Amino acid sequence: MPVIEQSITEGALTFDFPPGAKSSKYDDWSHYRNQFQNTCGASKAVDIVVKENNALWLIEVKDFRQHARTKAIDLADEIAVKVRDTLAGLVSAQCHAVNTDEQRMAKELLKSRKLRVVCHLEQPAKHSRLRPRAFEPDKLELKLRTLLKAIDPHPAVVDKNSLHDTMNWTVR
């Protein structure tokens, strides 16, 4: 599997990145799976890493359209841990990855001058008592801003219909 991909599928969503972007499904990297995942008990990973225009984007995908969230940990706390562990994993990969493509990619990603964090959050279109809106994007974004201010003072919570202008990718 190549490290750099123009389209990445995560669950039922496909992310299409522009030419020139370096994107990869980080939680599938062999370095993460075979070398880093069990570091310090258990390390976590964001779903997608992308470098574009000197920015490193860390994208965590959550799709609750079919199944409600069942984890006990707060979603913002979970994302913050994944972001922290992914950054540590990339530093490890640039030095110790057995896969030379992953090692090169980690080095390239870490040359970025800006870090950006995105929670791509899909929820049921129709809300009801049976399927209420589980997360308010504004509240989640505010909590992420507090937790991740040293990494990205302006993390984003988006869905496929609300991508920001600086996000040069599409989601289908």
LOTI-902929 format. One line per field, with one value per residue: x, y, z of N, C-alpha, C in turn; residue number from 1. Coordinates in steps of 0.2 Angstrom, whole numbers, plus 5000, padded with zeros to 4 digits. Example, Ala and Ser with C-alpha at 12.3 -4.5 7.8 and 13.67 -1.06 7.14 Angstrom:
! LOTI-902929
npx (5066|5064) $
npy (4972|4989) $
npz (5039|5035) $
capx (5062|5068) $
capy (4978|4995) $
capz (5039|5036) $
cpx (5066|5064) $
cpy (4984|5000) $
cpz (5039|5039) $
num (1|2) $
! end
This chain:
! LOTI-902929
npx (5004|5003|5011|5008|4992|4979|4966|4957|4948|4938|4929|4913|4915|4924|4939|4945|4960|4969|4980|4997|4996|5001|4995|4990|4984|4986|4984|4985|4998|5013|5023|5016|5006|5015|5026|5024|5012|5010|5017|5021|5010|4998|4996|4987|4980|4977|4966|4969|4983|4989|4999|4999|5003|5013|5007|5003|4990|4980|4968|4954|4941|4924|4910|4894|4882|4876|4878|4877|4888|4898|4908|4916|4924|4926|4923|4931|4942|4947|4950|4961|4970|4973|4979|4990|4997|4999|5007|5019|5021|5024|5036|5044|5043|5050|5063|5064|5056|5054|5049|5054|5047|5037|5046|5052|5040|5036|5046|5045|5032|5034|5042|5033|5026|5015|5003|4988|4972|4958|4942|4932|4916|4902|4884|4868|4856|4843|4836|4830|4820|4824|4836|4845|4854|4870|4882|4886|4893|4900|4902|4910|4921|4925|4930|4940|4948|4953|4959|4969|4977|4991|4995|4986|4978|4966|4957|4946|4929|4920|4909|4905|4898|4902|4915|4930|4936|4950|4953|4957|4951|4939|4924|4916) $
npy (4994|5011|5025|5039|5045|5050|5049|5044|5032|5032|5022|5025|5036|5046|5054|5066|5072|5087|5088|5087|5088|5079|5065|5053|5038|5037|5029|5016|5014|5004|5007|5013|5003|4991|4995|5007|5007|5001|5008|5015|5009|5010|5018|5030|5035|5047|5047|5052|5060|5075|5084|5100|5115|5119|5116|5105|5094|5086|5074|5068|5056|5055|5046|5046|5043|5030|5022|5025|5034|5024|5024|5028|5038|5056|5064|5075|5074|5061|5064|5074|5066|5057|5066|5070|5058|5054|5064|5062|5049|5051|5058|5048|5039|5046|5043|5030|5021|5006|5004|5013|5022|5027|5032|5043|5050|5054|5063|5073|5077|5083|5094|5104|5120|5124|5118|5109|5104|5094|5088|5078|5077|5067|5067|5060|5066|5069|5073|5066|5060|5047|5046|5058|5073|5070|5077|5094|5104|5116|5117|5106|5110|5121|5115|5107|5118|5123|5111|5109|5120|5123|5116|5118|5132|5135|5123|5113|5108|5100|5095|5085|5095|5107|5111|5121|5136|5135|5121|5111|5100|5087|5079|5064) $
npz (5000|4995|5003|5001|4996|4985|4986|5000|5009|5023|5033|5028|5021|5008|5006|4995|4990|4984|4969|4972|4986|5000|5007|5018|5026|5041|5053|5047|5045|5045|5054|5064|5067|5070|5077|5085|5091|5104|5112|5128|5134|5127|5112|5103|5087|5074|5060|5047|5039|5032|5021|5015|5007|5016|5028|5041|5042|5054|5054|5061|5059|5062|5061|5064|5058|5056|5067|5085|5096|5107|5116|5132|5135|5134|5119|5114|5123|5118|5105|5107|5114|5103|5094|5101|5102|5089|5084|5092|5087|5073|5075|5080|5069|5059|5063|5066|5058|5050|5037|5023|5015|5024|5033|5026|5023|5036|5039|5030|5033|5046|5043|5041|5043|5050|5061|5060|5066|5063|5066|5058|5058|5056|5058|5061|5049|5052|5067|5082|5096|5098|5090|5094|5092|5095|5097|5099|5087|5089|5103|5105|5097|5104|5116|5111|5107|5119|5124|5114|5112|5112|5101|5090|5089|5084|5081|5070|5068|5057|5044|5029|5022|5027|5025|5028|5019|5019|5018|5007|5001|4996|5002|5000) $
capx (5000|5008|5010|5004|4986|4975|4959|4957|4942|4938|4922|4908|4917|4930|4942|4949|4965|4971|4986|5002|4995|5004|4990|4990|4980|4991|4983|4987|5005|5016|5026|5011|5004|5019|5031|5023|5005|5010|5022|5018|5004|4994|4996|4982|4982|4972|4964|4972|4988|4990|5003|4998|5004|5017|5003|5001|4983|4979|4961|4951|4935|4919|4904|4889|4876|4873|4879|4879|4894|4897|4914|4914|4929|4924|4925|4936|4948|4949|4954|4967|4975|4975|4983|4997|5001|5001|5013|5024|5022|5028|5043|5047|5043|5056|5070|5065|5052|5057|5047|5058|5042|5034|5051|5052|5034|5036|5051|5042|5026|5037|5044|5027|5027|5009|4999|4980|4968|4951|4938|4927|4910|4895|4879|4862|4853|4837|4837|4824|4822|4827|4842|4846|4861|4875|4887|4886|4900|4902|4904|4916|4927|4928|4933|4946|4953|4956|4964|4975|4979|4998|4996|4982|4973|4959|4955|4940|4924|4917|4906|4906|4895|4904|4923|4932|4940|4957|4953|4957|4949|4932|4922|4910) $
capy (5000|5017|5030|5045|5043|5056|5048|5040|5030|5030|5020|5026|5043|5046|5061|5067|5078|5090|5086|5091|5086|5073|5063|5046|5035|5036|5023|5010|5014|4998|5009|5014|4996|4986|4998|5012|5007|4998|5012|5018|5005|5010|5024|5031|5038|5050|5043|5054|5065|5078|5090|5104|5122|5120|5115|5097|5093|5079|5073|5062|5055|5052|5046|5043|5042|5024|5020|5030|5033|5020|5025|5031|5044|5062|5064|5080|5071|5056|5067|5077|5060|5054|5071|5070|5052|5055|5069|5058|5043|5054|5059|5041|5036|5049|5041|5022|5017|5001|5006|5019|5027|5030|5037|5049|5054|5057|5068|5078|5080|5086|5100|5109|5126|5125|5112|5110|5099|5094|5083|5078|5074|5066|5065|5059|5072|5071|5072|5064|5058|5041|5048|5065|5075|5068|5082|5101|5105|5122|5115|5102|5114|5125|5111|5106|5124|5123|5106|5108|5127|5123|5113|5122|5137|5135|5117|5114|5103|5101|5089|5086|5101|5113|5112|5128|5137|5133|5114|5110|5093|5086|5072|5061) $
capz (5000|4995|5009|4998|4992|4983|4989|5006|5012|5030|5034|5022|5018|5004|5006|4989|4991|4977|4967|4976|4993|5003|5011|5020|5031|5046|5057|5044|5044|5048|5060|5070|5069|5072|5081|5090|5094|5110|5116|5134|5136|5121|5109|5098|5081|5070|5054|5041|5039|5025|5021|5009|5008|5022|5034|5042|5044|5057|5053|5064|5056|5066|5057|5069|5055|5057|5074|5090|5100|5113|5121|5138|5135|5131|5112|5114|5126|5114|5099|5110|5115|5096|5091|5104|5101|5082|5083|5094|5082|5067|5077|5080|5062|5055|5065|5067|5054|5045|5030|5021|5013|5030|5037|5022|5023|5042|5039|5026|5037|5051|5041|5041|5048|5054|5063|5060|5068|5061|5068|5053|5062|5053|5062|5057|5046|5055|5074|5085|5103|5097|5087|5095|5090|5100|5098|5096|5084|5092|5110|5104|5094|5110|5121|5107|5107|5126|5125|5109|5110|5110|5095|5085|5093|5080|5078|5067|5068|5051|5041|5022|5019|5030|5025|5028|5013|5019|5017|4999|4999|4996|5005|4997) $
cpx (5004|5006|5006|4998|4983|4968|4960|4950|4942|4930|4918|4910|4924|4932|4946|4953|4967|4978|4992|5002|4998|4999|4991|4986|4984|4990|4983|4994|5008|5020|5022|5009|5008|5025|5029|5016|5005|5015|5018|5011|5000|4994|4990|4984|4976|4971|4969|4977|4989|4995|5001|4999|5008|5013|5002|4994|4983|4971|4959|4943|4930|4913|4898|4882|4872|4873|4880|4885|4893|4903|4912|4918|4925|4927|4931|4943|4951|4953|4960|4972|4978|4980|4990|5001|5003|5007|5020|5026|5026|5035|5047|5048|5049|5063|5070|5060|5056|5055|5050|5053|5039|5039|5052|5046|5034|5041|5048|5036|5029|5040|5039|5028|5021|5006|4992|4977|4961|4948|4932|4921|4904|4890|4873|4859|4847|4838|4830|4825|4826|4835|4844|4853|4866|4880|4885|4893|4903|4905|4910|4922|4929|4932|4940|4951|4956|4961|4970|4978|4986|4999|4993|4977|4967|4958|4948|4936|4920|4913|4907|4903|4897|4912|4924|4936|4947|4958|4952|4955|4941|4931|4916|4908) $
cpy (5006|5021|5036|5043|5050|5055|5043|5039|5029|5029|5021|5033|5042|5053|5061|5073|5080|5087|5090|5090|5080|5070|5055|5044|5033|5030|5016|5009|5008|5001|5010|5007|4992|4989|5002|5011|5005|5002|5015|5015|5005|5017|5024|5035|5042|5046|5045|5060|5068|5084|5094|5112|5123|5119|5107|5097|5086|5079|5067|5062|5052|5052|5042|5043|5036|5021|5025|5029|5029|5020|5029|5038|5050|5062|5069|5077|5065|5059|5070|5071|5058|5059|5071|5064|5052|5059|5065|5052|5045|5055|5053|5038|5039|5046|5033|5018|5012|5002|5013|5024|5031|5035|5043|5053|5058|5063|5074|5081|5085|5093|5106|5114|5128|5118|5113|5104|5099|5087|5083|5073|5073|5064|5064|5066|5074|5069|5070|5062|5051|5042|5055|5067|5074|5073|5089|5103|5111|5121|5111|5106|5119|5121|5109|5112|5124|5117|5106|5115|5127|5120|5116|5126|5137|5129|5118|5107|5104|5094|5090|5092|5107|5114|5119|5129|5135|5125|5112|5103|5093|5079|5070|5055) $
cpz (5000|5001|5007|4994|4990|4985|4995|5009|5019|5032|5028|5019|5014|5004|4999|4990|4984|4975|4971|4984|4995|5008|5012|5026|5037|5051|5054|5043|5048|5054|5065|5072|5073|5077|5087|5094|5102|5115|5122|5136|5130|5118|5104|5092|5077|5064|5048|5042|5032|5026|5014|5011|5014|5028|5035|5045|5047|5057|5056|5062|5061|5062|5062|5065|5055|5064|5079|5093|5106|5118|5127|5138|5131|5124|5111|5117|5121|5108|5101|5111|5108|5093|5094|5102|5093|5081|5086|5090|5076|5069|5077|5073|5058|5057|5064|5063|5050|5038|5028|5018|5019|5033|5033|5023|5030|5042|5035|5030|5042|5049|5040|5045|5052|5055|5063|5062|5066|5063|5062|5056|5057|5058|5058|5055|5050|5063|5077|5092|5103|5095|5088|5093|5095|5102|5095|5094|5088|5099|5109|5101|5100|5115|5117|5107|5114|5126|5120|5108|5109|5104|5089|5089|5090|5077|5075|5068|5062|5049|5033|5019|5022|5030|5025|5021|5013|5018|5010|4997|4999|5000|5002|5001) $
num (1|2|3|4|5|6|7|8|9|10|11|12|13|14|15|16|17|18|19|20|21|22|23|24|25|26|27|28|29|30|31|32|33|34|35|36|37|38|39|40|41|42|43|44|45|46|47|48|49|50|51|52|53|54|55|56|57|58|59|60|61|62|63|64|65|66|67|68|69|70|71|72|73|74|75|76|77|78|79|80|81|82|83|84|85|86|87|88|89|90|91|92|93|94|95|96|97|98|99|100|101|102|103|104|105|106|107|108|109|110|111|112|113|114|115|116|117|118|119|120|121|122|123|124|125|126|127|128|129|130|131|132|133|134|135|136|137|138|139|140|141|142|143|144|145|146|147|148|149|150|151|152|153|154|155|156|157|158|159|160|161|162|163|164|165|166|167|168|169|170|171|172) $
! end
